[in-house]
């Protein structure tokens, strides 16, 4: 994407922020140490469409708005992790061919970043032992790799293709 943002881009980015908030705050399963959900889908769509810089901005705005309006439990470590995740999705998916190998590598790296940083964040925030929570969180991360890869390959790219077909449609 070039540096010029259109009104359509702003609307789409705002929609992705809203969907991220809904999927993260309302439609996910959360325990004190594990969160399972599909809030990565709008971020992968943003990564495919807008690149690392804008995906990182979308991720941070979604995190800050979600925390401020809904939960009120702000911790900057989670926001940093979210920013890195947005950056990684943008780096791996923007202007890259739809390749299962690329998607799996992206998913593994994102899951490792989330695993390490968010486990540290949970330790700093709650005092739960790092090594005590790591095995359960690592199992969740490992199980989510094929699920995320499947969803990114089959859903995220399909949504981007549908959006491109609608936008590129000629009007009479």
C-alpha positions in Angstrom: 0.0 0.0 0.0 1.2 3.5 -0.8 1.4 6.1 1.9 -1.8 7.8 0.8 -4.8 6.6 2.8 -8.2 6.9 1.2 -11.5 7.2 3.0 -12.3 3.6 2.0 -9.1 2.5 3.7 -9.9 4.4 6.9 -13.4 2.8 7.0 -12.0 -0.6 6.4 -9.3 -0.2 9.0 -11.9 1.0 11.5 -14.1 -2.0 10.7 -11.1 -4.3 11.3 -10.5 -2.5 14.7 -14.1 -3.0 15.7 -14.1 -6.7 14.6 -10.9 -7.3 16.5 -12.4 -5.8 19.7 -15.5 -7.9 19.4 -13.6 -11.1 18.7 -11.1 -10.5 21.5 -13.3 -9.1 24.2 -16.6 -10.9 23.7 -16.1 -14.0 21.5 -13.1 -15.6 23.1 -12.6 -18.0 25.9 -10.4 -16.6 28.7 -8.8 -18.0 31.8 -6.2 -16.2 33.9 -3.4 -17.8 31.9 -4.9 -18.8 28.5 -7.0 -17.0 26.0 -8.4 -18.8 23.0 -10.2 -16.9 20.2 -10.1 -15.7 16.6 -9.1 -12.1 17.1 -6.1 -12.8 14.9 -8.4 -13.0 11.8 -8.9 -9.2 11.3 -5.2 -8.6 12.0 -4.2 -11.1 9.3 -6.7 -9.4 6.9 -5.1 -6.1 7.8 -1.6 -7.6 7.3 -2.5 -8.9 3.8 -4.2 -5.6 2.8 -2.2 -2.8 4.5 1.3 -4.0 5.5 3.2 -4.0 8.8 2.9 -0.3 9.8 -0.9 -0.1 9.4 -1.5 -3.5 10.9 0.5 -2.6 13.9 -1.6 0.6 14.3 -4.8 -1.3 13.9 -3.7 -3.9 16.5 -2.7 -1.2 19.0 -5.8 0.9 18.6 -8.0 -2.3 19.0 -6.1 -3.2 22.2 -6.3 0.3 23.7 -10.0 0.9 22.8 -10.9 -2.6 24.0 -9.1 -2.2 27.3 -10.4 1.4 27.8 -14.0 0.8 27.0 -14.6 -2.8 28.0 -12.3 -4.3 30.5 -10.3 -1.4 32.0 -7.3 -3.6 33.0 -4.6 -1.9 31.0 -1.1 -3.3 31.1 1.4 -1.9 28.5 3.2 -5.3 28.0 0.1 -6.7 26.3 -0.1 -3.7 24.0 3.6 -4.1 23.1 3.0 -7.8 22.3 -0.1 -6.9 20.2 1.9 -4.3 18.3 4.6 -6.9 17.5 2.0 -9.4 16.4 0.5 -6.8 14.0 4.0 -6.0 12.7 4.7 -9.6 12.1 1.5 -10.3 10.3 2.1 -7.4 8.1 5.7 -8.4 7.3 4.8 -12.0 6.5 1.6 -11.5 4.6 1.7 -8.2 2.8 2.6 -8.4 -0.9 3.5 -12.1 -0.5 2.0 -14.9 -2.5 -0.7 -17.1 -0.8 1.7 -19.8 0.4 0.9 -22.3 3.1 4.7 -22.5 4.0 4.8 -18.7 4.5 1.6 -18.8 6.6 2.9 -21.6 8.8 6.2 -19.8 9.4 4.3 -16.6 10.2 2.0 -18.5 12.6 4.8 -20.2 14.4 6.8 -17.0 14.9 3.7 -15.1 16.0 2.7 -17.8 18.5 6.3 -17.9 19.9 6.3 -14.1 20.4 2.9 -14.3 22.0 3.9 -17.3 24.2 7.1 -15.7 25.5 6.0 -12.1 25.9 2.5 -12.7 27.2 3.8 -15.4 29.7 6.2 -12.7 31.0 3.3 -10.2 31.1 1.1 -12.6 33.0 4.0 -13.2 35.5 4.6 -9.4 35.9 0.9 -8.7 36.3 -0.4 -11.5 38.4 2.6 -13.2 39.9 1.8 -16.6 38.4 5.1 -18.4 37.9 6.6 -18.2 34.5 7.6 -21.9 34.4 4.3 -22.9 36.0 2.2 -21.3 33.3 4.5 -22.0 30.3 3.6 -25.7 29.6 -0.2 -25.0 29.4 0.4 -21.9 27.3 2.9 -23.7 25.0 0.4 -26.5 24.5 -2.2 -24.0 23.5 0.3 -22.2 21.1 1.2 -25.5 19.5 -2.4 -26.5 19.0 -3.3 -23.1 17.5 -0.6 -23.2 14.8 -2.5 -25.5 12.4 -5.8 -23.9 13.3 -4.5 -20.4 12.6 -2.7 -21.5 9.4 -5.9 -23.1 8.2 -8.1 -20.1 9.0 -5.6 -17.6 7.5 -5.2 -19.6 4.3 -8.9 -20.3 3.8 -10.7 -17.4 5.5 -8.4 -14.3 5.6 -7.3 -14.6 2.0 -10.9 -15.3 0.9 -12.2 -12.2 2.6 -9.5 -10.0 1.1 -10.3 -11.5 -2.4 -14.0 -10.8 -1.9 -13.2 -7.2 -0.9 -11.0 -6.8 -3.9 -13.7 -8.2 -6.2 -16.3 -5.7 -4.8 -13.9 -2.7 -5.0 -12.7 -3.5 -8.5 -16.2 -4.1 -9.8 -17.1 -1.6 -12.5 -20.3 0.3 -12.0 -22.6 0.9 -15.0 
